[in-house]
Amino acid sequence: MINIVWAIIFVLVAPIVGGLIAGIDRKITAHMQGRVGPSILQPFWDVGKLFEKEHAVVNETQIFYAICYVIFMAFTGALFFAGGDLLLVIFALTLAQVFLVLGAFAANSPYSYVGAERELLQIMAYEPMVILAAVGMFVATKSFNVSDIAASTTPVVLLIPGIFLGFLYVLTIKLRKSPFDISTSHHAHQEIVKGVTTEFSGPSLGLIEITHWYETVLLLGFVWLFFGFNPLIAVIAVIVVYLLEILIDNTNARVRWQMAVKSSWLIALVVSMINLAALYFLNGGVS
């Protein structure tokens, strides 16, 4: 029953928290660039304006894919905060991203096609590391259930520090921040055409923005798991990690997609596998 309550809380509260995080992100970014910046509540006003606009799309199926995108992302987060199976959460998260890609492919636009292809490349880049993070948590806590990992008194981050660093690396890709914002960007100065969301507008684009808020809260929940043995430390870690992401976003130029894929796979294979091997031998060869 408690798990269901947490799932409902996520579905209802995550868009508010995610919108506030987006507003704080924009405010800090503005100060880093020597600007005053918008209000912290500006993301909510922006999305509200999108829902007031005409529902104009190139292909009607884009609306269906946008709705599926937000539903599956909300389901993924609800499953995570309800303490479900971490592997199932990762599968549902990938499926949600596929709906965004299908929506971009549904529009007969070369810019949208390029954005969709780059989004697929990003999925290829971060997916191995995310799966290895789940495996590392299993090795550390002997469970794939989010509830068990969060309740564990085992200092997970101390057992799998390499995997944590690898996850932080791909988190930049997952949050679509520089230098890995190759499929779309939240910075207006970086591009005229907005990648994977080029052909979305009005309410459908508003749904996508809300889905990004869901996703941000979910990803920070992943960070929490590494420090779940101490809730206070976990909160501090989540704040520090997101501030670090903002710093990286504002101090790095975009890299080519080849660099994004190769570097993330190298991190996943080298750092994570070394960490898992070390854990295996420390446990006396018992997984």
N, C-alpha and C positions, 0 to 999 in steps of 0.2 A: 504493500500500500504506500509506504514511504517513497519507494522508487517511482511510482506513478506520479506522486505529488511533485517530485523533483523534475520529472519529465514535463509536466504541465507548467511548472514555474519557468523552465527554460523556454518553452514555446511562447509564453506570454511576456517574459521579462527580457530575454536575450536581445530582441530588436531595440529595446530602450537602452540597454547597457552598450550594445554594439554601436548605436548611433552616438552615444555620449563619447565612447572611445574614439570614434571617427572625428568628432568635433574637437576633442582634446588633441588628437593627432594633428589636425589642420592648424590649431592654435599654436602648438609648439613649433611646427614646421614654419609658420609665418614668422615667429620670433627668431628662429635660426636664420631666416633669410632677411631679417631687418624690417619686417612688416608688422603691422598691428594684427592683421588676420581677422577672420570672421568670428562671430559668436560661436560658443561651444554648441549651441543648439542649431546652428546653420544647417547641418545635414538633415535634420527633421524638416526644416522649411523647404529645402531643396526637393526632398522626396514628396512632400505635400504638393508642391507645384507640379511635379511630374504627374501625379494622379489627377490634377485638374486639366491637364492637356488632352488634346484629341488622341484617340487610340489609333494611330496610324502606323502600320507595319507593312513591310514588303510582302510577307507571306503570313497568312493567318496561323500556320502551324507554329510560328515563333511564339505566339501567345501561349499555346499549349506547352511548349518546351519551357518557357519562363515560369509558368505555374508549377510544372513538374520540378523544376530546379529549386524553387523555394520550399515546396512540400518535402522533397527528399532531404534537403539540407536541414529543415526543421526536425524531420524524423531522425536524422543522423545525430543531431545534438540531443534530442530527447532520449535516444537510446544510450548515448554516452552518459548523460547526467542521471539516467535511471540505473546506472551501474551495469549495463549490458556487456556483451562480449566485445572486446576491443577489436578483434579481427573483423567482426560483422560491422562495427562502426566504420572501420577503414574502407570496407567494401561499399557501404552505403554512401560514404563521402565521395568515393571515386565515381559511383553511379550518378550522384548529383552533378558532379562536374561534367559528366558526359552529356547531360541534358543541356547544359549551357553551350557546349560545343555543337550539338545538333541544332540548337536554335540559331547559332551563327552560320552553320552550313545551309540552313533552310532559306536564308536570304541569298538571292542571286547577285552577290556583290563580291568583287575581287578583294576589297579591303576586309570584309567580314570573313572571307575564306582564309586569308592570311592570318587573321587573328585567331580563328578556330584551329588552324594548324599549329600555331605557336602555343595555344592553350594545351593541345595534345602533347606537345613537346615538354611543356612544364609538368604535365601529369607523369610523363615518362621519367622526368628528372627527379621528382620528389618521392614518387611512390615506393621505390626500393628502400629508401631511408626510413619512411614512415612504417613500413612493414617490419624492418629491422628494429625499430624502436619498440614495437609491440612485442617482438621476440625477446628483446633485452629485458623488458618489464616482466615477461613470463619467467625468464631465467632467474631474475632477482626475487620475484615474489611467488613463483610457482602457480600463477593464475593469469588467465587472460581477461577475467572479469574486472571491469573498471571499479566496481564497488570494493572488491578484495584488494586491488592495488592501492586505492585511495585510503583504505582502512589499515593497510599494512604499516607496522612500526619500523619496517626495514627502510633505511635511508637509500632509496633507489638511486638517487643521483650520485651517491658515493660509490655504488657498485658498478654503475654504467656511465661514468663521466664522458667517455668517448662517444657513446651513443647520444647522450644529451647534447654534446657539441655538434654532432652531425645533424641532429634534429633542429637545432637552432639555425644551422646553415640552410636547410631546406625550408625552414619557416619563413625566411625572407622571400623565397620563391612562392610559397603558398599564400602569403599576404600580398603578393604582387607589388613588392617594393623594389626600388633600385638597389643593386644593379640588375635584378632579375625580373623587372616588369616588362617582359618581352611580348606578352599577349595583350595587355592593356595597361594603362597608367592612370593614376589618380592625380598626376601633375598636369595641369593644363598646358604648360609651356613645352612639354616634351613632344607632343605630336598633335597634328590637326585632326587626323582620323583616329578614333578611339578603339582600334583593335577589334577584339571579339564582340564588343557591344556596339559596334558602329551602326548597325541597322536596327537597334532597339531604341524606342523612344516612348515618351508618355508613361502610362501605367506599367507597361511591361518592363521598361527600364527602372521604374520605381521598385518593382518586385525584385529585380536583380540587385539593386542597392541594398534592400532589406535583407536579401539572402547573404550578401557579403557581411552584414552585421552579425547574422547568425553564425557565419563561418568564423569570424574573428573571435567570438566568445568561445566557440568550440575549440579552436586551436589553442587559445590561452588555457582552456581546460586541460589540454594535453600537457602543457607546460606544468600545470598544477600537479599532475600525477607524479612527476619526478620528485616533488617536494612534499607529497601528501603526508609524510610521517610527522610533519609539523605545520599546521594550518597557517600560523603567523609567518613562518619562513616562506611558505608557498605563496602567500599574497605578495610579500616583498619581491620574491623571485619573478612573479608574473609582471609586476610593475616594472622592474628593472629590465626584464627581457623586452617588453614592448618599447620602453624608452630607448633601448639599444637598437631596436629595429627602426625607430624614427631617425636616430642618429645615422645609421647606415644608409637609410633611404635618402638623406639629405647631403651625404658626403661622397656618393659614388655615382658615376655615370653608367648608363645601361651597357651591358656586355652583349656580345652576339649569342644566339641561341646555342651554338656549338659549345661555347664556354660554359653555359648554364648546365647543359646535360652532362658534359664530360666531368666538370668539377664536382657536381653532386654525386655522380656515380663513383668517382674516385674517393670522395669522403665516405660514402656508404660502404664501399668495399674494404678500404684500408682501415679507417678509424674504428668503424663498428665491428668489423670482423676480428680485429685485434682485441677489442674490448670483450667480445663474446668468447674468444679463445682463452683469454686470461681468466674470465669467470669460470669457464669449464675446468681449467686446470686447478684453480683455487678451490673448486668444489670436489677435487679429487677425481675428476673425470666423470662425475655424475651430473647429468643435466637436470 
